[in-house]
Amino acid sequence: MSLGLRIKTIRKAKGLTQQKLAEMVGVSRTYIQALEGNKRTPSMKLLRNLAHTLDVELSDLLFHPPIIATRRLYLEEILDYNDEFEIWYKNTKLTKRETEFIKQMIDLVLNYIQKDRGSN
């Protein structure tokens, strides 16, 4: 998982928008967007500031998102970034096409659930 994706995952887990995080660390929203898109590389000072602001260890930011600490796993993040790592299910490696199909099925089911909730 890339640094940008780790920042995005942790930011979302903390319930922060790009704008709010930018304000908290003293940069622009477009800079946060560029970091999350791996188009910019932050200084060590900014990395420390991000880690402090997001209330995570610097190593969590650099090496892995603290899934256990946040108790959240964003499936869309995994499925959207399947070029960065292999996705396996029941000892079967999924192709990019299969992953896209699964995303579409999840969206269909979630739309059905939302409509069902609205009719109750």
C-alpha distances in whole Angstrom, upper triangle without the diagonal:
4,7,8,6,7,10,11,10,12,15,15,16,18,20,20,20,19,23,23,20,22,25,24,23,25,23,24,22,21,20,17,17,16,14,11,12,11,15,16,15,16,19,19,22,19,16,19,21,17,17,20,21,18,19,17,17,15,13,12,11,10,8,7,9,12,13,16,17,17,18,16,13,13,13,13,10,9,12,11,8,10,10,6,7,11,12,15,18,21,21,20,18,17,18,17,20,20,17,19,22,20,19,23,24,22,23,27,27,26,28,31,30,30,34,35,34,36,39,40
4,5,5,6,9,10,10,12,14,15,16,18,20,19,19,17,21,22,19,19,23,22,20,22,20,21,19,18,16,14,14,13,10,9,9,8,11,12,11,13,16,16,19,17,14,17,18,15,15,19,19,17,19,16,16,14,13,12,10,9,9,9,10,14,15,18,19,18,20,18,16,15,16,15,11,11,14,13,9,12,11,8,10,14,16,19,22,25,24,24,21,20,20,18,22,22,19,20,24,23,21,24,26,24,25,29,29,28,30,33,32,32,35,37,36,37,41,41
4,5,5,6,9,10,11,12,14,15,17,18,17,17,15,18,19,16,16,20,19,17,19,17,18,17,16,14,12,12,11,8,7,9,7,11,10,9,10,12,13,15,13,10,13,15,12,12,16,16,14,16,14,14,11,11,10,7,6,8,9,9,13,15,18,18,17,20,18,16,16,17,17,13,14,17,15,12,15,15,12,14,17,19,22,25,28,28,27,24,24,24,22,25,26,22,23,27,25,23,27,29,26,27,31,31,29,31,34,33,33,36,38,37,38,41,42
4,5,5,6,9,10,10,12,14,15,17,15,14,12,16,17,14,14,18,17,16,18,15,15,14,13,11,9,9,8,5,4,6,5,9,9,9,10,13,14,16,13,11,15,15,12,13,16,16,14,17,15,16,14,14,12,9,10,11,11,11,14,16,19,19,18,20,18,16,15,16,15,11,13,16,13,11,15,14,12,15,18,19,23,25,29,29,28,25,24,23,21,24,25,21,22,25,24,22,25,27,25,25,28,29,27,29,32,31,30,34,36,34,36,39,40
4,5,5,6,8,10,10,12,14,15,14,14,13,17,17,15,16,19,19,18,20,18,18,16,15,14,11,11,11,9,6,7,8,12,12,13,14,17,17,19,16,14,17,17,14,14,18,17,14,17,15,16,15,14,12,10,11,11,10,9,12,13,17,17,15,17,15,13,11,13,12,8,10,12,10,9,12,13,10,12,16,16,20,22,25,25,25,22,21,21,18,21,22,18,19,22,21,18,21,24,21,21,25,26,24,26,29,28,27,31,33,31,33,36,37
4,5,5,6,8,10,10,12,14,14,15,13,17,17,14,16,19,18,16,19,18,19,17,17,15,12,13,13,10,8,11,10,14,14,13,13,16,16,17,15,12,14,15,11,11,15,14,11,13,11,12,11,11,8,6,8,8,7,6,9,10,14,14,13,15,13,12,11,13,13,10,11,14,13,11,14,15,12,14,17,17,20,22,26,26,26,23,22,23,21,24,24,21,22,25,23,21,24,26,23,23,27,27,25,27,30,29,29,32,34,32,34,37,37
4,6,5,6,9,10,11,12,11,12,10,14,13,10,12,15,14,13,16,14,15,13,14,12,9,10,11,8,6,10,10,13,12,12,11,14,14,15,12,10,12,12,8,9,12,11,9,12,10,12,11,12,10,7,9,11,10,8,11,12,16,15,13,16,14,14,13,16,15,12,14,17,15,14,17,18,15,17,20,21,24,26,29,29,29,27,26,26,24,27,27,23,24,27,25,22,25,27,25,24,28,28,26,28,31,30,29,32,34,32,34,37,38
4,6,5,6,8,10,11,9,9,8,12,13,10,12,15,15,14,17,15,15,12,13,12,9,9,11,9,6,9,11,13,14,14,14,17,18,18,15,13,16,15,11,12,15,13,11,14,13,15,15,15,13,10,12,14,12,10,12,13,16,15,13,16,13,12,10,13,12,9,12,14,13,12,16,17,15,17,20,20,23,24,28,29,28,25,24,24,22,24,25,21,21,24,22,19,22,24,21,21,25,25,23,24,28,26,25,29,31,29,30,34,34
4,5,5,6,9,10,10,11,11,15,15,13,15,18,17,17,20,19,19,16,17,16,13,13,14,12,9,12,13,16,17,17,17,19,19,20,17,15,17,17,13,13,16,14,11,13,12,14,15,15,11,10,12,13,10,7,9,9,13,12,10,12,9,9,7,10,10,7,10,13,12,12,15,17,15,16,18,18,20,22,25,26,26,23,22,23,21,24,23,19,20,23,21,18,21,23,20,20,23,23,21,23,26,25,24,27,29,27,29,32,33
4,5,5,6,9,9,11,11,15,13,11,14,16,14,15,18,17,18,16,18,16,13,14,16,13,11,14,15,18,18,17,16,18,18,18,15,13,14,14,10,10,12,11,7,9,9,11,12,13,9,8,12,12,10,6,8,9,12,10,8,11,10,10,10,13,14,11,13,17,16,15,18,20,18,19,21,21,23,24,27,28,28,26,26,27,25,27,27,23,24,26,24,22,25,26,23,23,26,26,23,26,28,27,26,29,31,29,30,34,34
4,5,5,6,5,7,8,11,10,8,11,13,12,12,15,15,15,13,15,14,10,12,14,12,10,13,15,17,17,17,16,18,18,18,15,13,15,13,10,10,12,10,7,10,11,14,14,15,12,11,14,15,13,10,11,12,15,13,11,14,12,13,12,15,15,12,15,18,17,17,20,22,20,21,24,23,26,27,30,31,31,29,28,28,26,28,28,24,25,27,25,22,25,26,23,23,26,26,23,25,28,26,25,29,30,28,29,33,33
4,5,5,6,7,9,12,11,10,13,15,15,16,18,18,17,14,16,16,13,13,16,14,11,14,17,19,19,20,19,22,22,22,18,17,18,17,13,14,16,13,10,13,13,16,17,18,15,13,17,17,15,11,12,12,15,13,10,12,10,10,9,12,12,11,14,16,15,16,19,21,20,21,23,22,24,25,28,30,29,27,26,27,24,26,26,22,22,25,22,19,22,23,20,19,23,23,20,21,24,23,21,25,26,24,26,29,29
4,5,8,10,12,15,13,12,16,17,16,17,20,20,20,18,20,19,16,16,19,17,14,17,19,22,22,22,20,23,22,22,20,18,18,17,14,13,15,13,9,11,11,15,16,17,13,13,16,17,14,10,10,9,11,10,6,9,7,9,8,12,13,12,14,17,17,17,20,22,20,21,23,22,24,24,27,29,29,27,26,27,26,28,27,23,24,26,23,20,23,24,20,20,24,23,20,22,25,23,22,26,27,24,26,29,29
4,6,9,11,13,11,10,14,15,13,15,18,18,19,17,19,19,15,16,19,17,15,19,20,23,22,22,20,22,22,21,18,17,17,15,12,12,13,10,7,9,10,14,16,17,14,13,17,18,15,12,11,12,13,11,8,11,10,12,12,16,16,15,18,20,20,20,23,25,23,24,26,25,27,28,31,32,32,31,30,31,29,31,30,27,27,29,27,24,26,27,24,24,27,26,23,25,28,25,24,28,29,26,27,31,31
4,7,10,12,10,10,13,14,13,15,18,18,18,15,18,19,15,16,19,18,15,19,21,23,23,23,22,24,24,23,20,19,20,18,15,15,15,12,10,12,14,18,19,21,17,16,20,21,18,15,15,14,16,14,11,13,11,13,13,16,16,15,18,20,20,21,24,26,24,25,27,26,28,29,32,34,33,32,30,31,29,31,30,26,26,28,26,23,25,26,22,22,25,24,21,23,25,23,21,25,26,24,24,28,28
4,7,8,6,6,10,11,10,12,15,15,14,12,15,15,12,13,16,15,13,17,19,20,20,20,19,21,22,21,17,17,18,15,12,14,14,11,9,12,14,17,18,20,17,16,19,21,19,15,16,16,18,16,13,16,14,16,15,18,17,16,19,21,20,21,24,26,24,26,28,27,30,31,34,35,35,33,31,32,30,31,31,28,27,29,27,24,26,28,25,23,27,27,23,25,28,26,24,27,29,26,27,31,31
4,5,5,6,8,10,11,12,14,13,12,9,12,13,10,10,14,14,12,15,17,18,18,20,18,21,22,21,18,18,19,16,14,16,16,13,12,15,17,20,20,22,19,17,20,22,20,17,18,19,21,19,16,19,17,18,16,19,17,16,19,21,19,20,24,25,24,26,28,28,30,31,35,36,35,33,31,32,29,30,31,27,26,29,27,24,25,27,24,23,26,26,23,24,27,26,24,27,29,27,27,30,31
4,6,5,6,9,10,11,12,10,9,6,8,9,6,7,10,10,9,12,14,15,15,16,15,18,20,19,15,15,17,15,12,15,16,13,12,16,17,20,19,21,19,16,19,21,20,17,19,20,23,21,18,21,19,19,17,20,18,16,20,21,19,19,23,24,23,25,28,27,31,32,35,37,36,33,31,31,28,30,31,27,26,29,28,24,26,28,26,24,28,28,25,26,30,28,26,29,32,30,30,33,34
4,6,5,6,9,10,10,9,7,5,8,10,8,9,12,13,13,15,17,17,17,18,17,19,21,19,16,17,19,16,13,16,17,13,14,17,19,22,21,24,22,19,22,24,23,21,22,23,26,23,21,24,22,22,20,23,21,20,23,25,22,23,27,27,26,29,32,31,34,36,39,40,39,37,35,35,32,33,34,31,29,32,31,27,29,31,29,27,30,31,28,28,32,30,28,31,33,31,31,35,35
4,5,5,6,9,10,10,10,8,12,12,10,12,15,15,14,17,19,20,19,20,17,20,21,19,15,16,17,14,12,15,14,11,11,15,17,20,20,23,20,18,21,23,22,20,20,21,24,21,19,22,20,21,20,23,22,20,24,26,24,24,28,29,27,30,32,32,35,36,39,40,40,38,36,36,33,35,35,32,31,34,32,29,31,32,29,28,31,31,28,29,32,31,28,31,33,31,31,35,35
4,5,5,6,8,8,9,8,11,10,8,10,13,12,12,15,16,17,16,16,14,16,17,15,12,13,14,11,8,11,11,8,8,12,14,17,16,19,17,14,17,20,19,17,18,19,22,19,17,20,19,20,19,22,21,19,22,24,22,22,26,27,25,27,30,30,33,34,37,38,38,36,34,34,32,34,34,31,30,33,31,28,30,32,29,28,32,32,29,30,33,32,29,33,35,32,33,36,37
4,5,5,6,5,5,5,8,8,6,9,11,11,12,15,16,16,14,15,13,15,16,15,11,13,14,11,9,13,13,10,11,15,16,19,18,21,19,16,18,21,21,19,21,22,25,22,21,24,22,23,22,25,23,21,24,26,24,23,27,28,26,28,31,32,35,37,40,41,40,37,36,36,33,35,36,32,31,34,33,30,32,34,31,30,34,34,31,32,35,34,32,35,37,35,35,39,40
4,6,5,6,7,8,11,11,10,13,15,15,16,18,20,20,18,18,16,17,18,16,13,15,15,12,11,14,14,11,13,16,18,20,20,23,22,19,21,24,24,22,23,25,27,24,22,25,24,25,24,27,26,24,27,29,27,27,31,31,29,32,35,35,38,40,43,44,43,41,39,39,36,38,39,35,35,38,36,33,35,37,34,32,36,36,33,34,37,36,33,36,38,36,36,40,40
4,6,8,10,11,14,13,11,14,16,15,16,19,20,21,18,18,15,16,17,14,11,13,13,9,9,12,10,7,9,12,15,17,17,20,19,17,19,22,22,20,20,22,24,21,20,23,22,24,23,27,26,24,27,29,27,27,30,31,29,31,34,34,37,39,42,43,42,40,39,39,37,39,39,35,35,38,36,33,35,37,34,33,36,37,33,34,38,36,34,37,39,36,36,40,40
4,6,9,10,13,11,10,13,15,13,14,18,18,18,16,15,12,12,13,11,8,10,10,6,7,10,9,7,10,12,14,16,15,18,18,15,17,20,21,19,20,22,24,22,20,24,23,24,24,27,26,23,26,29,27,26,30,30,28,30,33,34,37,38,41,42,42,39,38,38,36,38,39,35,35,38,37,33,36,38,35,34,38,38,35,36,39,38,36,39,41,38,39,43,43
4,7,10,12,10,10,14,15,14,16,19,19,18,16,16,13,13,15,12,9,12,13,9,10,14,13,11,13,16,18,19,18,21,21,18,20,23,24,22,24,26,28,25,24,28,27,28,27,30,28,26,29,31,29,28,32,32,30,32,36,36,39,41,44,45,44,42,41,40,38,40,41,37,37,40,39,35,38,40,37,36,39,40,37,38,41,40,38,41,43,40,40,44,45
4,7,8,6,7,11,11,11,13,15,16,15,13,13,11,12,14,12,9,12,14,11,11,14,15,13,15,18,19,20,19,22,21,18,19,23,23,22,24,26,28,26,24,28,26,27,25,28,27,24,27,29,26,26,29,29,27,30,33,34,37,40,43,43,43,40,38,38,35,37,38,35,34,37,37,33,35,38,35,34,38,38,35,36,40,39,36,39,42,40,40,43,44
4,5,5,7,9,10,11,13,14,15,14,13,14,13,15,17,16,13,15,17,14,13,17,18,15,16,20,21,23,21,24,23,19,21,24,24,23,25,27,29,27,25,29,27,27,25,27,25,23,26,28,25,25,28,28,27,30,33,34,37,39,43,43,42,39,37,37,34,36,37,34,33,36,35,32,33,36,34,32,36,37,34,34,38,37,35,37,40,38,38,41,43
4,5,5,6,9,10,11,12,14,13,13,15,14,16,19,18,14,16,18,15,13,17,18,15,16,19,20,23,21,24,22,19,21,23,23,21,23,25,27,26,23,26,24,24,22,24,22,20,23,25,22,22,26,26,25,28,31,31,34,36,40,40,39,36,35,34,31,33,34,30,29,32,32,28,30,32,30,28,32,33,30,30,34,33,31,34,36,34,34,38,39
4,5,5,6,9,10,10,12,11,10,13,13,16,19,18,15,16,19,17,15,19,20,18,18,22,22,24,22,24,23,19,21,23,23,22,25,26,29,28,25,28,26,25,23,25,22,20,23,24,21,21,25,24,23,27,30,30,34,36,40,40,39,36,34,33,29,31,33,29,28,31,31,28,29,32,30,28,32,33,31,31,35,34,32,35,37,36,36,39,41
4,5,5,6,9,10,10,9,8,10,9,12,15,15,11,13,16,14,13,16,18,16,16,20,20,21,19,21,21,17,18,21,21,20,23,25,28,26,24,27,25,25,23,25,23,20,23,24,21,21,24,24,22,25,29,30,33,36,39,39,38,35,33,33,29,32,33,30,29,32,32,29,31,34,31,30,34,35,32,33,37,36,34,37,39,38,38,42,43
4,5,5,6,8,10,10,9,10,10,13,15,15,11,12,14,13,10,13,15,13,13,17,17,19,17,19,18,14,16,18,18,17,19,21,24,23,21,24,21,21,19,22,20,17,20,22,19,18,22,22,20,23,27,27,31,33,36,37,36,33,31,31,28,30,31,28,27,30,29,26,28,31,29,27,31,32,29,30,34,33,31,34,37,35,35,39,40
4,5,5,6,9,9,9,12,12,15,18,18,14,15,18,16,14,17,19,17,16,20,20,21,20,21,19,16,17,20,19,18,21,22,25,24,22,24,22,21,18,20,18,15,18,20,16,16,20,20,19,22,25,25,29,31,35,35,34,31,29,28,25,27,28,25,24,27,27,23,25,28,26,25,28,30,27,28,31,31,29,32,35,33,33,37,38
4,5,5,6,5,5,9,10,13,16,17,14,14,18,17,14,17,20,18,18,21,21,22,19,21,20,16,16,19,19,19,22,23,27,26,24,26,24,23,20,22,19,17,19,20,17,16,20,19,18,21,25,26,29,32,35,35,34,31,29,28,25,27,29,26,25,28,28,25,27,30,28,27,31,32,30,31,34,34,32,35,38,37,37,40,42
4,5,5,6,5,6,7,11,13,14,11,11,14,14,11,14,17,15,15,18,17,18,16,17,16,12,13,15,16,15,18,20,23,22,21,24,22,21,19,21,19,16,18,20,17,15,19,18,16,20,23,24,28,30,34,34,33,30,28,28,25,28,29,25,25,29,28,25,28,30,28,27,31,32,30,31,35,34,33,36,38,37,37,41,42
4,5,8,8,10,10,14,16,17,14,13,16,15,12,14,17,16,14,18,17,18,16,17,15,12,13,15,14,13,17,18,21,21,19,21,19,17,15,17,15,12,14,16,13,12,16,16,14,17,20,21,25,27,31,31,30,27,25,25,22,24,25,22,22,25,24,21,24,27,24,24,27,28,26,27,31,30,29,32,34,33,34,37,38
4,5,8,10,12,16,18,19,16,15,19,19,16,18,21,19,18,21,20,21,19,20,18,15,15,17,17,16,20,20,24,24,22,24,21,19,17,18,15,13,15,16,12,11,15,14,13,17,20,21,24,27,31,31,29,26,24,23,20,23,24,21,20,24,24,21,23,26,24,23,27,28,26,28,31,31,30,33,35,34,35,38,40
4,6,7,10,13,15,17,15,14,17,18,15,17,20,20,18,21,20,20,18,18,17,14,13,15,16,16,19,21,24,24,23,25,22,21,19,20,18,14,16,17,15,12,15,14,13,16,20,21,25,28,31,31,29,26,25,24,21,24,25,22,22,26,26,23,26,29,27,26,30,31,30,31,34,34,33,36,38,38,38,42,43
4,7,10,13,16,18,15,15,19,19,17,19,22,21,20,24,22,23,20,21,20,17,16,18,19,19,23,24,28,27,26,28,26,24,22,23,21,18,19,20,17,15,18,17,16,19,23,24,28,31,35,34,33,29,28,26,23,26,28,25,24,28,28,26,28,31,29,29,32,34,32,33,36,36,35,38,40,40,40,43,45
4,6,10,13,14,12,12,16,16,14,17,20,19,19,22,21,21,18,19,19,15,15,17,19,19,22,24,28,27,26,28,26,25,23,25,23,19,21,23,20,18,21,19,18,21,25,27,30,33,37,36,35,31,30,29,26,29,31,28,28,31,31,28,31,34,32,31,35,36,34,35,39,38,37,40,42,41,42,45,47
4,7,9,12,10,9,13,14,13,15,18,18,18,20,19,18,15,16,17,13,12,15,17,18,21,23,26,25,25,27,26,25,23,25,24,20,22,24,21,19,22,20,18,21,25,27,30,33,36,36,35,31,31,30,28,31,32,29,29,33,32,30,33,35,33,33,37,38,35,37,40,40,39,42,44,43,43,47,48
4,7,8,6,6,10,10,10,12,14,15,15,17,16,16,13,15,15,12,11,15,17,17,20,22,25,24,23,26,25,25,24,26,25,21,23,25,23,21,24,23,20,23,27,28,32,35,38,37,37,34,33,33,30,33,34,31,31,35,34,31,34,37,34,34,38,38,36,38,41,40,39,42,44,43,43,47,48
4,5,5,6,9,10,10,12,14,15,16,18,17,16,13,15,16,13,12,16,18,19,21,24,27,25,25,28,28,27,27,29,28,25,26,29,27,24,27,26,23,26,30,31,34,37,40,40,39,36,36,36,33,37,38,34,35,38,37,35,38,40,38,38,41,42,39,41,45,43,42,46,47,46,47,50,51
4,5,5,6,9,10,10,12,14,15,16,15,13,10,12,14,12,11,14,17,18,20,23,25,23,24,27,27,27,27,29,29,25,26,29,27,25,28,27,24,26,30,31,34,37,40,39,39,36,36,36,34,38,38,35,36,39,38,36,39,41,38,38,42,42,40,42,45,44,43,46,48,46,47,51,51
4,5,5,6,9,10,11,12,14,15,15,14,11,14,16,13,13,17,19,19,21,24,26,24,24,28,27,28,28,30,30,27,28,31,29,27,30,30,27,29,32,34,37,39,42,42,42,39,39,39,37,40,41,37,38,41,40,37,40,42,40,39,43,43,41,43,46,44,43,46,48,46,47,51,51
4,5,5,6,8,10,10,12,14,14,13,11,14,15,12,12,16,18,17,19,22,24,22,22,25,25,25,25,28,27,23,26,28,26,25,28,27,24,27,30,32,35,37,40,40,40,37,36,36,34,37,38,34,35,38,37,34,37,39,36,36,40,40,37,39,42,41,40,43,45,43,43,47,48
4,5,5,6,9,10,10,12,11,10,7,10,11,8,9,12,14,14,16,19,21,19,19,23,22,22,22,25,25,21,23,26,24,22,25,25,22,24,27,29,31,34,37,37,37,34,34,34,32,35,36,32,33,36,34,32,35,37,34,34,38,38,36,38,41,39,38,42,43,41,42,46,46
4,5,5,6,8,10,10,10,9,6,10,11,9,10,14,15,15,16,19,21,18,19,23,23,24,24,27,27,24,25,28,27,25,28,28,25,26,30,31,33,36,38,38,39,36,36,37,35,38,38,35,35,39,37,34,38,39,36,36,40,40,37,40,43,41,40,43,45,42,44,47,47
4,5,5,6,8,10,10,11,9,13,13,11,13,16,17,16,17,20,22,19,19,23,23,24,24,27,27,24,26,29,27,26,29,29,26,28,31,32,35,37,40,40,40,38,37,38,36,39,39,35,36,39,37,34,37,39,36,36,39,39,36,38,41,40,38,42,43,41,42,46,46
4,5,5,6,8,9,10,8,12,11,8,11,14,14,13,14,17,19,17,16,20,19,20,20,23,23,20,22,25,23,22,25,26,23,25,28,29,31,33,36,37,37,34,34,34,32,35,35,31,32,35,33,31,33,35,32,32,36,36,33,35,38,36,35,38,40,38,39,42,42
4,6,5,6,5,6,5,9,8,6,9,12,12,11,11,15,16,14,14,18,18,19,19,23,23,20,22,25,24,22,25,26,23,24,27,28,30,32,35,35,36,33,33,34,32,35,35,31,32,35,33,31,34,35,32,32,36,36,33,35,38,36,35,39,40,38,39,43,42
4,6,5,6,7,8,12,11,10,13,16,16,14,14,17,18,15,15,19,20,21,22,25,26,23,25,28,27,26,29,30,27,28,31,31,33,35,38,38,39,37,36,37,36,39,38,35,35,38,36,33,37,38,35,35,38,38,35,37,40,38,36,40,41,39,40,43,43
4,5,8,10,11,14,13,11,15,17,17,15,14,17,18,15,15,18,19,20,21,24,24,22,24,27,26,25,28,29,26,28,31,31,33,35,38,38,39,37,36,37,35,37,37,33,34,37,35,32,35,36,33,32,36,36,32,34,37,35,34,37,39,36,37,41,40
4,6,9,10,12,10,9,13,15,14,11,11,13,15,12,11,15,15,17,17,21,21,18,21,24,23,22,25,26,24,25,28,27,30,31,34,35,35,33,33,34,32,34,34,30,31,33,31,29,31,33,29,29,33,32,29,31,34,32,31,34,36,33,34,38,38
4,7,9,12,10,10,14,15,14,12,10,13,14,10,11,14,15,17,19,22,23,21,22,26,25,24,27,28,26,26,29,29,31,32,34,35,36,34,34,35,34,37,36,32,33,36,33,31,34,35,31,32,35,34,31,34,36,34,33,36,37,35,36,40,39
4,6,8,6,7,10,12,11,9,8,11,12,9,10,13,14,16,17,21,22,19,20,24,24,22,25,26,23,23,26,26,28,30,32,32,33,32,32,33,32,35,34,30,31,34,31,29,33,34,30,31,35,34,31,34,36,34,33,37,38,35,37,41,40
4,5,5,7,9,10,10,10,9,13,13,11,13,16,17,18,20,23,24,21,22,25,25,23,25,26,23,23,26,27,29,30,32,33,34,32,32,34,32,36,35,31,33,36,33,31,35,36,33,33,37,36,34,37,39,37,36,40,41,39,41,44,43
4,5,5,6,8,10,10,11,14,16,14,15,18,19,19,21,23,24,21,22,25,25,22,25,25,21,22,25,26,29,31,33,33,34,32,32,33,32,35,35,31,33,36,33,32,35,36,33,34,38,37,35,37,40,38,38,41,42,40,42,46,45
4,5,5,6,7,9,10,13,14,13,15,18,18,18,20,22,23,20,20,24,24,21,23,23,19,20,23,24,26,28,30,30,31,29,29,31,30,33,33,29,31,34,32,30,34,35,32,33,37,36,34,37,40,38,38,41,42,41,42,46,45
4,6,5,5,5,6,10,11,10,12,14,15,15,16,19,20,17,17,21,21,19,21,21,18,18,21,22,24,26,28,28,29,27,27,29,27,31,30,27,28,31,29,27,31,32,29,30,33,33,31,34,36,34,34,38,38,37,39,42,42
4,6,6,6,8,11,14,13,13,16,16,15,16,19,19,16,17,20,19,17,20,20,17,18,21,22,24,27,29,29,30,27,27,28,27,30,30,26,28,31,28,27,30,31,29,29,33,33,30,33,36,34,34,37,38,37,38,42,42
4,6,8,11,14,16,15,16,19,18,18,18,20,21,17,17,21,20,17,19,19,16,17,20,22,24,27,29,29,29,27,27,28,26,30,30,26,28,31,29,28,31,33,30,31,35,34,33,35,38,36,36,40,41,39,41,45,45
4,7,10,12,14,14,16,17,17,16,17,19,20,16,16,19,19,16,18,18,14,14,17,19,21,24,26,25,26,24,24,25,24,28,28,25,27,29,27,26,30,31,29,30,33,33,31,34,37,35,35,39,40,39,41,44,44
4,6,8,11,11,12,14,13,12,14,15,17,14,13,17,17,15,16,17,14,13,16,17,19,21,24,23,24,22,22,24,23,26,26,22,24,27,25,23,27,28,25,27,30,30,28,31,33,32,32,36,37,35,37,40,40
4,6,9,9,9,11,10,10,11,13,15,12,12,16,16,14,16,18,15,15,17,17,19,21,24,24,25,23,23,24,23,26,25,22,24,26,24,22,26,26,23,25,28,27,25,28,31,29,29,33,34,32,34,37,37
4,5,5,6,8,9,10,12,15,17,14,15,18,19,18,19,21,18,18,20,19,21,22,24,25,26,25,25,27,26,29,28,24,26,28,25,24,27,28,25,26,29,28,26,29,31,29,29,33,33,32,34,37,36
4,5,5,6,6,6,9,12,14,13,12,16,17,17,18,20,18,17,18,17,19,19,21,23,24,23,23,25,24,27,25,22,24,25,22,21,25,25,21,23,26,25,23,26,28,26,26,30,30,29,31,34,33
4,6,5,7,9,12,15,18,16,16,19,21,20,21,24,21,20,21,20,20,21,22,24,25,25,25,27,27,30,28,24,27,28,25,24,27,27,24,26,28,27,25,28,30,27,28,32,31,30,32,35,34
4,6,8,11,14,17,19,17,18,21,22,22,23,26,23,22,24,23,24,24,26,27,29,28,28,30,29,32,30,27,29,30,27,26,29,29,26,27,30,28,26,29,31,28,28,32,32,30,32,36,34
4,5,8,11,14,16,15,16,19,20,20,22,24,22,22,23,22,23,23,26,27,28,27,27,29,28,30,28,25,26,28,25,23,26,26,23,24,27,25,23,26,28,25,25,29,29,27,29,32,31
4,7,10,13,16,15,15,18,20,20,21,24,22,21,22,20,21,21,23,25,26,25,25,27,27,29,27,24,25,26,23,22,25,24,21,22,25,23,21,24,26,23,23,27,27,25,28,30,29
4,6,9,12,11,12,15,16,17,19,22,20,19,20,18,19,19,22,23,24,23,23,25,24,26,24,20,22,23,20,18,21,21,18,19,22,20,18,21,23,20,21,24,25,23,25,28,28
4,6,9,8,9,11,13,14,15,18,17,16,16,14,16,16,19,20,21,20,19,21,20,22,20,17,18,20,17,15,19,18,15,17,20,19,17,20,22,20,20,24,24,23,26,29,28
4,5,5,7,9,10,11,13,16,15,15,16,14,16,16,19,21,21,19,18,19,18,20,18,15,16,17,15,13,16,16,13,14,17,17,15,18,20,18,18,22,23,22,24,27,27
4,5,5,6,8,10,11,15,14,14,14,11,13,13,16,18,18,16,15,16,15,16,15,11,12,14,11,9,13,13,10,12,15,14,13,16,18,17,18,21,22,22,24,27,27
4,5,5,6,8,10,13,14,14,14,12,15,15,19,21,19,17,15,16,14,15,14,11,11,13,11,8,11,12,10,10,14,14,13,15,18,17,17,20,22,22,23,26,27
4,6,5,6,9,11,11,12,13,12,15,16,20,21,20,17,16,16,14,16,16,12,13,15,13,11,14,16,13,14,18,18,16,19,22,21,21,24,26,25,27,30,30
4,6,5,6,10,9,9,10,8,11,13,16,17,16,14,12,13,12,14,14,10,11,14,12,10,14,15,13,15,18,18,17,20,22,22,22,26,27,26,28,31,32
4,6,6,9,10,10,10,8,11,12,16,17,15,13,10,11,9,11,10,6,8,10,9,7,11,12,11,12,15,16,16,18,20,20,21,24,25,25,27,30,31
4,6,8,9,11,12,11,14,16,20,20,18,16,13,13,10,12,12,9,9,12,11,9,12,14,13,13,17,18,17,19,22,22,22,25,27,27,28,31,32
4,5,6,7,9,10,13,16,20,20,18,15,13,12,10,13,14,10,11,14,14,12,15,17,16,17,20,21,20,22,25,25,25,28,30,30,31,34,35
4,5,5,6,7,10,13,17,16,14,11,9,9,7,10,11,8,10,13,12,12,15,17,16,17,20,21,21,23,26,26,27,29,31,31,33,35,36
4,6,7,9,13,16,19,18,16,13,11,10,8,12,13,11,12,15,15,15,18,20,19,20,23,25,24,26,29,29,30,32,34,34,36,39,40
4,7,10,13,16,20,19,17,14,13,13,11,15,16,13,15,18,18,17,20,22,21,22,25,26,26,28,30,30,31,34,35,35,37,40,41
4,7,10,13,16,15,14,11,11,11,11,15,14,12,15,17,16,16,20,21,20,22,25,25,25,28,30,30,31,34,35,35,37,39,40
4,6,10,13,12,10,7,7,9,9,13,12,10,14,16,15,15,19,20,19,21,24,24,24,27,29,29,30,33,34,34,36,39,40
4,7,10,10,8,6,6,8,9,12,10,8,12,13,12,13,16,16,16,18,21,21,21,24,26,25,27,30,30,31,33,35,36
4,7,6,5,4,6,9,11,13,11,10,14,14,12,14,17,17,17,20,22,21,22,25,26,26,28,31,31,31,34,36,36
4,6,5,7,7,11,13,14,11,10,14,14,11,14,17,15,15,19,20,19,20,24,24,24,26,29,28,29,32,34,34
4,5,8,10,14,16,17,14,14,17,17,14,17,20,18,18,21,22,21,23,26,26,26,28,31,30,31,34,35,35
4,7,10,13,16,17,14,15,18,18,16,19,22,20,20,24,25,24,26,29,29,29,32,34,34,34,37,39,39
4,6,9,13,14,11,12,15,15,14,17,19,18,19,22,23,23,24,27,28,28,30,33,33,34,36,38,38
4,7,10,12,10,10,13,14,13,16,18,18,18,21,23,23,24,27,28,28,30,33,33,34,36,38,39
4,7,8,6,6,10,10,10,12,15,15,15,18,20,20,21,24,25,26,28,30,30,31,34,35,36
4,5,5,6,9,10,11,12,14,15,17,18,20,21,23,24,26,27,29,30,32,33,35,36,38
4,5,5,6,9,10,11,12,14,15,17,19,20,21,23,25,26,27,29,30,31,33,35,37
4,5,5,6,9,10,11,12,14,15,17,19,20,21,23,25,26,27,29,30,32,33,35
4,5,5,6,9,10,11,12,14,15,17,18,20,21,23,24,26,27,29,30,32,33
4,5,5,6,9,10,11,12,14,15,16,18,20,21,22,24,26,27,29,31,32
4,5,5,6,9,10,11,13,14,15,17,19,20,21,23,24,26,27,29,31
4,5,5,6,9,10,11,12,14,15,17,18,20,21,23,24,26,27,29
4,5,5,6,9,10,11,12,14,15,16,18,20,21,22,24,26,27
4,5,5,6,9,10,11,12,14,15,16,18,20,21,23,25,26
4,5,5,6,9,10,11,12,14,15,17,18,20,21,23,25
4,5,5,6,9,10,11,12,14,15,16,18,20,21,23
4,5,5,6,9,10,10,12,14,15,16,18,20,21
4,6,5,6,9,10,10,12,14,15,16,19,20
4,6,5,6,9,10,11,12,14,15,17,19
4,5,5,6,9,10,10,12,14,15,17
4,5,5,6,9,10,10,12,14,16
4,5,5,6,9,10,11,13,15
4,5,5,6,9,10,11,13
4,5,5,6,9,10,11
4,5,5,6,9,10
4,5,5,6,9
4,5,5,7
4,6,5
4,6
4
